[in-house]
Amino acid sequence: MTSIKKPLKVFHTSDIHLGAYDKKSGRFSEANKIKQEKNFIRLIDIGIASNADVFLIPGDLFDNARVDQETLELFAEQIKRIAIPTIVSPGNHDHVGPDSVFDRIDLTDIAKNLFIFRDVEGSSFIFDDLGLKIWGKAHTEQVPDFRPFSNPPKRDYDGWYICMGHGHYIHPNAVQRHSFHISGQELIDLNCDYVALGHWEQYTIVESGNTTLAAYSGAPESLAHESGIGGKVLIVELIPENEKKISAISISDSTALNQEEIPFLKADPSYVAPSS
Ligand SMILES: [Mn+2]
């Protein structure tokens, strides 16, 4: 299908860990639970105010599969409220497969604008009204050699092409025993307009060649409250025949950082992803 590219505004968060303080979490705290939910609602307010076209959540949206039922419903109600297509790629904390949090209730029945990647080999959603195709994989349980961007499909869509994944980008200072590896070359090989990354608490743009832009949104609220990292959400503007524009918005006070103010990491040129 032929689709004409038009400006697209992307709203990107990850690693929200909703339910981290729920009753069965092992670190129950009513005060932290309320704080986390308020922060998430504030994030949705920012998304609505931004007039974004699409909302991406690449993993660890929920902290675990035992979260309160009301946490699941709160999430779905907020997605219904933001009302734009919202795409989730499950991460290591909210994987698909046996005992998946996504099998507890049908979130997409509450929020008809919600789309969840279920296929561990990768699958895609197409939004022709936005001229947009999105590809991603779902984590399955906590398999350490899962790689979110291995064996990607060829780009085959005329409009915007965005990929989503949850894993650990390999840079010169990376501790390589970390799981779910993502190499700079893998990001280049995706041949897409934007890669929305999750797994890190710190918002960071990562090296991914000259045409692809790839970034971690970081967590909207760090689980290590005093760490001072995270606390942002990303807005990416894709404009035909123009430079991409990325900014990081503070959830606490809505101030924005421009691209030059967002941390940038170079890829480890010596790292070769194992073949699969
Ligand atoms: Mn993770």
Residues whose N, C-alpha, C, O or C-beta is under 5 A from the ligand:
A	BS01	MN	D60 G91 N92 H199
